[in-house]
């Protein structure tokens, strides 16, 4: 599959730019196994960098121009490294421009290049297609510039690009997952000190992505409102971030903040503890605890944080009714997109077939359901 993809992208590069690529960069998407919206509250996330990834086939073009083609969208864009403060004509190219702008502000040498972008991370689905593109872009500039960034610094710079150029005040989860992935492991990420601990995926548990095919727009008002409510709640409680308070402490002080803000805070504080509990349960293969924690997370996302759309409710029902299911929950920011399930390894085909049929029958929409594995972080693909 990888060789077929490389050959297809190489042919496309040849047809667009009249030459062969000289390097291949890749960066994975990610799915949160536990920890919705905890990252910008400086809490914990159990994240899985996944085997769906973004590639950039690139070649130094000897100029200051970055000329891009998106294989997925069939679109082109071009900008100059001498002027990267203007938004592009296509939304996706702004992630590339943003990374270039941040790297330039750090005084890092950059070369113009021709690039074909090819991604197996579905767009606007909650699997961090934007972060995968940002991190793959940073790898290209790094390789062509002859300098090297440690993965944590690369992640922080890519996060800055999304904040400053794209205008999404995302937490560090997406970029950190894409830069620091490890094969066969989830990562327990502390979003305050940016430390990580690998959590091996036990034999017998398969991570399944269930795409509702209901797309999201994270620059929309609902995501921004949830973040603002969390920040308001922390400020009214006199703490720097919600990770600094426990559920009993929050419950005892419920009268100090507005009811809706309290609901948002209760979800985050509870979810933060669930991340730690889920990491322990995954590490020991405790499937009963995982099932309970997943159910609690989804109930909180639906009733307290209110990020569940009708297609997500239908998908949840389809996942929980499928043979071999261990647990199921929301993924990413919510409001549609992908969801995640843990299934018994030997029953993934049964699980997939059941979810496809049940969700299609309930909604009239054909979803996508597929297994993913833990993937290494952003870097160069080996030359063939």
C-alpha positions in Angstrom: 0.0 0.0 0.0 2.8 2.4 0.9 4.7 1.8 -2.3 1.5 2.2 -4.4 0.8 5.5 -2.7 4.4 6.7 -3.2 4.3 5.8 -6.9 1.0 7.6 -7.3 2.2 10.8 -5.6 5.5 10.7 -7.5 3.6 10.5 -10.8 1.5 13.5 -9.7 4.6 15.4 -8.7 6.1 14.8 -12.1 3.0 15.9 -13.9 2.7 19.1 -11.8 6.3 20.2 -11.5 8.2 18.3 -14.3 10.6 16.5 -12.0 10.9 13.9 -9.2 10.6 14.8 -5.5 13.9 14.7 -3.6 12.4 14.1 -0.1 9.3 12.8 1.5 7.9 14.1 4.8 5.2 12.5 6.8 3.2 13.3 10.0 0.4 11.3 11.6 -3.1 12.3 12.6 -4.3 11.4 16.1 -7.2 10.3 18.1 -7.8 10.9 21.8 -8.5 7.7 23.6 -9.5 9.8 26.6 -9.4 13.6 27.2 -11.8 15.8 25.3 -11.0 19.5 25.7 -8.6 18.9 28.6 -5.5 20.1 26.7 -6.2 23.8 26.7 -7.1 23.4 30.4 -3.6 22.2 31.0 -4.7 18.8 32.0 -4.0 15.3 30.8 -4.8 13.5 27.5 -4.4 9.9 26.5 -3.7 10.3 22.8 -2.9 7.9 20.0 -0.9 9.1 17.0 -2.5 7.0 14.2 -1.5 5.2 11.0 -3.5 7.7 8.9 -1.0 10.4 8.0 -0.1 13.4 5.7 2.7 13.2 3.2 4.5 16.0 1.5 6.6 15.0 -1.5 9.0 18.0 -2.0 11.9 19.4 -4.0 13.9 22.6 -3.5 13.0 24.8 -6.4 15.9 27.3 -6.0 13.7 30.2 -5.3 11.7 31.8 -2.4 8.4 30.5 -3.8 6.5 27.7 -2.2 4.4 26.0 -4.8 1.8 23.5 -3.6 -0.7 21.0 -4.9 -3.2 19.2 -2.8 -3.8 15.7 -4.2 -6.9 15.3 -2.0 -8.6 18.5 -3.1 -7.1 18.9 -6.6 -6.1 22.5 -5.7 -3.0 24.6 -6.1 -1.5 27.5 -4.2 1.7 29.5 -4.2 3.3 32.0 -1.9 6.6 33.7 -1.4 8.8 33.3 1.7 9.5 37.0 1.3 5.8 37.7 2.1 3.9 35.2 4.1 1.6 37.5 6.1 -1.3 37.2 3.7 -3.9 34.4 3.9 -4.0 32.1 0.9 -6.7 31.5 -1.6 -7.3 28.1 -0.2 -7.9 27.3 3.5 -5.5 24.3 3.6 -2.5 26.3 2.4 -2.8 28.6 5.4 -1.5 25.9 7.6 1.7 25.8 5.4 1.9 29.6 5.4 1.5 29.7 9.1 4.3 27.3 9.8 6.6 29.2 7.4 5.8 32.5 9.1 6.5 31.1 12.6 9.8 29.5 11.5 10.8 32.7 9.8 10.1 34.6 13.1 12.5 32.2 14.8 15.3 33.1 12.4 15.4 29.7 10.7 16.7 29.4 7.2 14.1 28.3 4.7 14.1 27.4 1.0 11.3 27.6 -1.4 10.0 24.2 -2.7 7.6 22.5 -4.9 5.3 20.1 -2.9 2.5 17.7 -3.4 0.4 17.1 -0.3 -1.3 13.7 0.1 -3.2 12.8 3.2 -5.1 9.7 4.5 -6.3 11.7 7.5 -9.9 12.8 6.7 -10.5 16.5 6.7 -12.5 18.3 9.4 -13.2 15.0 11.2 -11.5 15.3 14.6 -8.3 13.4 13.7 -6.1 16.5 13.4 -5.6 16.7 9.7 -4.4 20.3 10.2 -1.7 19.4 12.8 -0.5 16.6 10.5 -0.1 19.1 7.7 1.6 21.6 9.9 4.1 19.1 11.3 4.9 17.6 7.9 5.5 21.1 6.6 8.0 21.8 9.4 9.8 18.6 8.5 10.2 19.7 4.9 11.5 23.1 5.9 13.9 21.5 8.4 15.3 19.1 5.8 15.8 21.7 3.1 17.2 24.3 5.6 19.7 22.0 7.1 18.7 22.6 10.7 17.0 20.4 13.3 14.3 21.0 15.9 13.6 18.7 18.8 10.1 17.3 18.5 8.6 19.2 21.5 9.8 22.5 20.1 8.5 21.7 16.6 5.1 20.9 18.2 5.0 24.2 20.0 6.0 26.2 16.9 3.3 24.4 14.8 0.7 25.2 17.6 1.8 28.9 17.3 1.1 28.8 13.6 -2.4 27.6 14.1 -3.0 30.3 16.8 -1.4 33.2 15.0 -2.1 32.6 11.3 -5.1 30.3 11.1 -6.9 31.7 14.1 -7.7 28.6 16.0 -6.7 28.7 19.7 -6.1 25.0 19.9 -4.4 23.3 22.8 -1.0 21.5 22.4 -2.6 18.0 22.0 -2.7 17.8 18.2 0.8 19.0 17.3 2.4 17.2 20.2 0.8 13.9 19.3 1.9 14.3 15.6 5.5 15.1 16.6 6.1 12.6 19.4 4.3 9.5 18.4 5.6 6.0 19.1 4.8 2.7 17.5 2.6 0.3 19.5 1.9 2.9 22.2 -0.5 5.5 23.2 0.9 8.6 24.9 -0.2 10.0 28.3 0.4 13.7 27.8 0.6 16.2 30.6 -0.4 19.5 28.8 1.0 21.7 31.6 4.7 20.5 31.7 4.5 18.8 28.2 5.9 15.5 29.5 4.7 12.3 28.0 4.7 8.6 29.0 4.1 5.8 26.6 1.2 3.4 27.4 1.5 0.2 25.4 -1.7 -1.0 23.6 -2.4 -4.5 25.0 -2.8 -7.5 22.7 -6.5 -8.1 22.1 -7.5 -4.4 22.0 -8.0 -2.8 18.6 -8.6 0.9 18.2 -11.4 1.6 15.6 -12.3 5.0 14.1 -16.0 5.5 13.3 -16.5 8.5 11.0 -20.0 10.0 11.2 -19.3 11.9 7.9 -20.6 15.0 9.7 -17.9 17.6 9.3 -17.0 20.2 11.9 -15.7 23.8 11.7 -13.5 24.5 14.7 -13.3 28.2 14.1 -17.0 28.3 14.8 -18.6 29.9 17.9 -19.3 26.8 19.9 -15.7 25.6 20.3 -14.6 29.2 21.2 -17.4 29.5 23.7 -16.5 26.2 25.4 -12.9 27.3 25.9 -14.0 30.8 27.2 -16.4 29.2 29.7 -13.6 27.0 31.0 -11.2 29.9 31.3 -14.0 32.0 33.0 -14.7 29.2 35.5 -11.0 28.9 36.4 -10.7 32.6 36.9 -13.8 32.8 39.1 -12.5 29.9 41.2 -9.1 31.7 41.6 -7.0 29.0 39.9 -4.8 29.2 36.8 -6.4 26.2 35.1 -9.0 23.6 35.8 -6.5 20.9 36.2 -5.7 22.4 39.6 -9.0 21.5 41.2 -10.6 18.1 42.1 -14.2 17.0 41.5 -15.0 17.2 45.3 -13.5 20.6 45.6 -15.3 21.9 42.5 -18.6 20.4 43.7 -18.2 22.2 47.1 -17.7 25.5 45.3 -20.4 25.1 42.7 -22.3 28.2 43.9 -19.4 30.4 43.1 -19.8 30.1 39.3 -22.8 30.3 36.9 -24.7 27.0 36.4 -23.7 26.6 32.8 -20.1 27.4 33.5 -20.2 24.9 36.4 -21.4 22.1 34.0 -18.5 22.8 31.6 -16.0 22.8 34.5 -17.4 19.6 36.0 -16.9 17.8 32.7 -13.3 18.9 32.3 -12.3 18.1 35.9 -14.0 14.7 35.7 -12.5 14.0 32.3 -9.0 14.9 33.5 -9.3 12.2 36.2 -10.7 9.8 33.6 -7.6 10.2 31.5 -5.4 9.0 34.4 -7.7 6.1 35.1 -8.0 5.1 31.5 -4.2 5.1 31.1 -3.9 2.7 34.1 -6.7 0.5 32.7 -5.3 0.4 29.2 -1.8 -0.5 30.6 -3.2 -3.4 32.6 -5.8 -4.5 29.9 -8.7 -3.8 32.3 -11.4 -3.8 29.7 -14.3 -3.5 32.2 -12.8 -0.2 33.6 -12.2 1.0 30.1 -15.9 0.4 29.1 -17.1 2.3 32.2 -14.8 5.2 31.7 -15.7 5.5 28.0 -19.4 5.5 28.9 -18.9 8.2 31.5 -16.9 10.3 29.1 -19.5 10.3 26.4 -22.3 11.0 28.9 -20.4 14.0 30.2 -19.7 15.2 26.7 -23.4 15.0 25.9 -24.9 16.3 29.1 -22.3 18.6 30.6 -20.1 19.9 27.8 -22.9 19.6 25.2 -20.6 18.8 22.2 -22.6 15.9 20.8 -24.5 16.3 17.6 -27.4 14.0 16.5 -25.1 12.0 14.2 -22.8 11.3 17.1 -25.7 10.0 19.2 -26.7 7.6 16.3 -23.1 6.5 15.9 -22.7 5.9 19.6 -25.7 3.6 19.5 -24.3 1.7 16.5 -20.9 1.2 18.1 -22.3 0.0 21.4 -24.6 -2.5 19.7 -21.8 -4.0 17.6 -20.2 -7.4 18.4 -16.8 -7.2 20.0 -17.2 -3.7 21.3 -15.3 -2.9 24.5 -16.1 0.8 24.8 -17.0 3.8 22.7 -16.8 7.6 23.0 -16.5 10.9 21.2 -13.2 12.0 19.7 -11.6 15.3 19.1 -13.6 18.5 19.8 -17.0 16.9 19.1 -19.8 18.6 17.1 -19.6 15.8 14.6 -16.7 14.1 12.8 -15.1 10.9 14.0 -15.7 8.8 17.1 -13.5 6.1 18.6 -14.2 2.6 19.8 -12.1 -0.1 21.4 -12.9 -3.5 20.0 -11.7 -7.1 20.5 -9.0 -7.7 18.0 -10.5 -10.9 16.6 -13.9 -9.3 16.0 -13.0 -6.1 14.2 -14.6 -7.2 10.9 -17.9 -8.1 12.7 -17.7 -4.8 14.5 -17.2 -2.8 11.3 -20.0 -4.5 9.4 -22.5 -4.0 12.2 -21.6 -0.3 12.7 -21.9 0.3 8.9 -25.3 -1.3 8.7 -26.8 0.2 11.9 -25.6 3.8 11.3 -26.7 3.7 7.7 -30.1 2.4 8.7 -30.5 5.1 11.4 -29.3 8.1 9.4 -29.2 7.3 5.7 -25.5 8.2 5.7 -22.7 5.7 4.8 -20.0 6.1 7.5 -16.4 5.1 7.4 -15.2 2.5 9.9 -11.6 1.4 10.0 -8.8 0.1 12.4 -5.8 2.3 13.2 -2.5 1.5 14.8 -0.1 3.6 16.8 2.3 5.5 14.5 5.7 7.2 15.0 6.0 10.9 15.1 6.7 13.3 12.2 9.8 12.8 10.1 11.2 11.9 6.8 10.2 8.8 4.9 13.2 6.7 3.8 14.3 7.2 0.2 13.6 4.3 -2.2 
